[in-house]
Amino acid sequence: MITSIFSKSKPINFIIVFFVMLLAFLVARLELTKESITMLFIGKQLVLLFTCYLSILLLNFIVSKNSLTKQNNYEILLFSLFLLLIPSTTINANILFSNFFVLLSLRRIMSLRSQRSEKQKLFDAAFWIAIASLFYFWSILFFALIPIALALYTDNNIKHWVIPFIGVATVFVISVAISLFFYDSFFDILNISPELSYDFNSYDSTRFIVAITLLLSFGVWSSVFYLQNIKKQKKAYRASFKIIILAAVFAFFIVFQAPNKNGSEFLFLFAPLAIIITNYVETIKEKWFKEVFLSTLVVMPIVLLVLQLFAKS
């Protein structure tokens, strides 16, 4: 049933995904019941909800424009299910905004494939990653995707290698100017705090253990097939597939060294992981196994949600 609904891109798919995302969003807000409900609070939540949905639409745009999957909507379904699996990913405003700007940058990096307007695309990609790092410092790791993309596309133009640093410098200069104007200080607005933490005690709960096990097991298994299938892709698109797997690696490093491990840091992993797992689902020939595979990803977040509600009652 799941495969028949999402095997083709249809408007109903986006409606279903929106309601799954909305459920994840509302579940996460159960933890915020102690906060007073004001117009400011409601306005902030609506902005965060809108950012979540824009991220899903942006993911779909990146996938469709670069032929990263076949013409289906499995990737947005998986992204929304991941949000429901770890609802805390919708709480941290800084990480939500940072991930959105990382996706904007990824969109520009992928578009380098066309070899048109490279300078503008390189500047934009670096600019968006620099903006993302203002919200969450460790998202700066995704900057490495830009020189990697240039190497994959065998771009030997020296100017193209310099432009990304100009993009970052532009954000730095603008940030310092704003900081001086509003705070009378050079660096108040800059989020330069390279803190690390390898304390994983916050993950010591049934919900996190099950969620992390599910993401890692399905992600690693799918990655094996994903890497094997890269050579089968059209030559023009192979670099894009390699960039996705590298984005997943950088996202994993962000999760691993995140200073505050409250679950929200997993958001960076969701987009590349959704694409990787979708590619594996597309290789499954047995319809019953495909249904079981996807059903597991659908059922587990719901089971964890029910267990959480019973634990609170």
N, C-alpha and C positions, 0 to 999 in steps of 0.2 A: 504493500500500500504506500509506504513512504517513497519507494523508488518511483512508483507511477506518478506521484504528485510532483516530486522535485527533479525528475529525470529530464524535464524540459523547463525552460525559463517561462514562467507565467506570472501574471500580476497577483494571483492568489497566494503564490509562494511568499511574496513580500509581506502580505497581510499576516500570514501565519508566523513568519519570522518576527514581525513587529510585536505580535502578542507574546511570543516566547521571550523576547527581549524585555517587554514591559513587565512580565511576570518576574523575571530575574531582578529587574529594577525595583519592583515593589517589595520583593522578599528581602533584598538588601536593606531597604528602608525600615524594616521591622526593628533593626538594630538602632535606629535613630529616633525611636519613639520618645526618648527623654527630651529631645529638642522641642522647643516651643514652635508650633505651627504658625508662621507669620507669612505675610505676602512675600517678603524677601526670601524666606526658606523655600516657598513654593516656586518662586521665579527661578531660583538657583537649580532646583531639581528639574524643572522643565528644560533649562539650558543643557543640563547633563544628559537628560533623556534624548534631546534633539541631537547632541553630539554622538551618542551611542548609535542612533539610527543613521546619521550621516556617515559614520564609520563603516556601517554595514553596506550602505549604498556605494561608498568609495571602494570598498573591497570588491564588490561586484563589478564595478567599472574597471578596476585594474585587471581582474581576471578575464573579463570579456574582451577588452582591448588588446590583451597580450596572448590570448588563446592559451591560458594557463590550465584550463580545464575544457571539457567539451561543453556543449550548450545545455547546461543544467544549472541548478541553483543549490547544489549540495554544500558549496562553500559557505553561503550565507546562513544556511540551516545549521551547519556545524558551529559557526561563529556564535550564533544566538544560543545554541545548546551549551557551549563552553561558558557563556555568561551565566546561564542558569546553574551550571555545575559549580561555579565559584562566583556567587552573586556579589561578593565583596569587590570584584573588579569594576563594578559600576559606582562605587562610593567615592573613591579618591578623584577629585576634580582635576588635580594636576596631572595624574597619570592618564585620565581620559582625554584631556586636551593634548598631552604629549603624544599619545598613541595616534590621535587623529592627524597631527602634523607629520608624524613619521610615515603614515600612509600616504599623505600628500607628497612627501618626498619620494617614497617608493614609486608612486605613479610617474613622477618625472624621470626617475632613474630608469624605469622600464621603457619609457618612451625614447630613450637614447638609441634604441634598436633601429629607428627609422633614419638615423643619421641626418636629421634636419633640425636646425635651430639648436645645435648642441650647446652653444655658449649659454643661451637663455635657460635651457633645461638643467645644465650643471649648476648655474647660479641658483635657480629655484630650489633644486634638490638640497643643496647645502644650506640655503636660507631657511627652509622648512625644518631641517634637522636642528639647526641652531636655535630656532624658535622652540622646538620640542624640548631641547635641553634646558631652556629657561624654566620650563614647568617641572621637568624631572631630569636631573643632571645626567644620569647614566644612559639616557637615550642618545647621547652623543656618540655612543659606540656604533650606531648605525651609519655614522659618517664614513666609516671604512667601506661601506658598500659602494660609495661613489668611485674611489680609485680602483676598486675591484671591478666595477662595471666597465670603466675605461680600459682596463687590461683585458677583460673578456671580449670587448668589442674592438680590441687591437687599435686603439686610438693613440697615435704617436705625436699628436699635436701638443707641444709644450704648453701653449696657452690654455688648452682644455684642462690640463692638470693643475693649473694655478687658479682658475676661476672658482672652484669650490671653496678655497681658502678666502677668497674675496667675499663670497657669500656669507661665510661665518664672521668675517671681520665687519661686514656691514651691520649684522645683527648686534655685534658687540658695541660698535660705535653708537648705534641708535639707542641701545639699552643704557649705555653710560650717559648719553645726553638726557634721556628721560629721567634717569636716576638723579642727575644733578638738578634738573628742573623741579622735580617733585619732592625729593628727599635731601637735597643739598649734600649729596654724597655720591662718590663715583660708582660704587658697586652694590648698593642696597637692592636694586632690582634684579641683579644677576644671581642666579641660583647655582653658585659655584661651591658645591659641598660634596666632594668625592668621598663620602663615607662608605664604609663596607661593613657587612655583618655576615658571619657564617653561623649564626645561631638559628637553628631550625626548630626550636622548641615550640614556636607559635603554630607550626604545622602538625603538632601532636594532638590531633582530634580526628574522630571518625570521618567527618566530612572532608577534611583536607587530605587525609591518607588515601581515601577511596578516589577522590578527584584527581590527585597527583598521580596515583598509580594508573588510573584510566588514561590520563593524558600522555604519560610517558610510555606506557605499553602500546597504545594505539599509535602514538606518534613515531616511536622507534621502529615498530613493525612496518608502518606505512612508508617510512623514510627509506628503508632497504629497497622496497619496490620502486619508490620514486627515483632513487639514484640510478637504478638499473634501467629505468625507462627514459632517462634523459637523452641517451643516444638514439632512441627511436623517434624523438621529436624532430621537427623540421630544423635545419641548421640555423635559420634566422632566429628561432625562438629558444635555442638551447641555453644561451646566456641568461635569459629571463628565468628559466627554471633553476639555474645554478644560484642566481641572486636570491630566490625564495628560500632555498635550503640554507644559505648563509645567513639570511635574515632570521631564520629560526634558531640558528646557532648563537647569534648575537643576543637574541631575546632570551635564550636559556641562560646566558652569562649574566644578563640583567637580573633575572629571577634568582640566580645562585648567589649573587653578591649584594642584592638589595638591602639597604640599611634597615628598613622597616618591613619585615615580612608579615604582612597582614592579608595576603592573597591578591591584592590589587595589582601587584607587579606581574602577575601571569597574563595580564591583558596584552602585553607586547608579543606574547607567544601565539595568541589565538589566530591572527590573520594568516601568518605563514603556515601554521599547523593545519588550519582548515583547508588550505590549498593542497598541502601534501597529502592529507587523508582523503580528500576528494579524488585526487589522482589515483590513489590505491583503490578506492571504491569503483572507479571506472574500469579497472582491470579485472574486477571480479566477474566471472562469466556465469557462475551459478546464481540464479535469482534468489533462491532461498537463503543462501549464505550472505548475499548482499543485504537482504532484509534483516537478517539476524544481526549483522554487523551494525547497521544503522539503528536498529531497534535498541540495541544495547546503549548506544550513545543518547538515545531519546529517553529510555526508561530510567537510567541511572540518576540523572539530575532530578527526576520526579521522585524517585525513591528517597534520595537524600533530603529533598525538600520536605517530604512527608515525615521522615524521621526527625528533622529539625523542628517541625511544628509540634509533633508529639512530645519532644523533649521540653519544649517551652510550656506546654499545657500541664 
